[in-house]
Amino acid sequence: MALVLVREVIKDQNLSIIAGQTGLDRKIISSEVHRPGLELAGFFEHFGYERIIVLGRTELAYLGEQNSDTRKVRLRQLLFFNIPCIIVTDDLLVLDELIELCNQKGVPILRTAEKTGEFIYQLSRYLHNRFAPRKSMHGVFVEVYGVGILIIGPSGIGKSECALELIKRGHRLVADDAVQLMKISDTKIIGYPDEMIRHHMEIRGLGIIDIRSLFGIAATADERPVELVIQLEKWDDRKEYDRLGIQQRTIKILKVEIPCTTIPVREGRNLAVVIETGAMNFYLRRMGIMSAENFAKQLQSKMIR
């Protein structure tokens, strides 16, 4: 199970510590953030205590209007659960009762000057990235005409050489060799390079080359969505390859279905041009223009006549 420590959130979000310094190593196991509206009114039946608690102007104003006894009861109920931390937004003053209770329980109170809505957005984005499923995949990841294309295939098939030709033609390298993949939603995967080999490629016979230094900053990209997978394989005369392209195959990566095309490789084929055409055809399909299907319909219509 993925987890994040409170001290990591403090560092990333530039938060100040108000109380509960002994709890900075508390574990956060959820990417969700919670504003305790119903809980401050006394309803805890569905309280997600594993989430970070955010108190904004509304929550603190509500607590301030309660009498001292009621306020203490609500805060004790809130802190009865093993919450990871409390973050106060808008640089608001923190109630003395809350500071006292959090010091006793070792629950960190943190503060930011950010507005509540903006802060929750950036914190949620940070947490979702930290908790997102990840994997590393052997291949080359390039951006061709704005389409993120992951090129895979056996070692020595020519993936890097093909990517190098695409870069020379004005397209961009995202990652070579070890492509890092992160699932950010049920339908979207982001690809990015390993930090150690960012902007570099391995070309057999030349060794490691720096793409950014050779071709300029516009020749690389830090990350892109994986929209199309192209699988290279050695040409097999005994195998029947798809010649119409009507069947749209997919490959499952981190439980996300990604369109996938197999391209057989043999001497004389210009793979860079083929992949460029595949990227443009991907755009046509996205716009609802199915070239292969339209051709098949026209052919069938003529045969009927």
Secondary structure by P-SEA (a helix, b strand, c coil): cccccaaaaaaaacccccccccccccccccccccccccccccccccccccbbbbbcaaaaaaaaaccaaaaaaaaaaaacccccbbbbccbbbbbaaaaaaaaaacbbbbbbcccaaaaaaaaaaaaaaaacccccccbbbbbccccbbbbbbcccccaaaaaaaaaaabbbbccccbbbbbbccccbbbbbcccccccccccccccccccccccccccccccccccbbbbbbcccccccccccccbbbbbbcccbbbbbbbbbbccccaaaaaaaaaaaaaaaaaacccaaaaaaaaaaaaaac
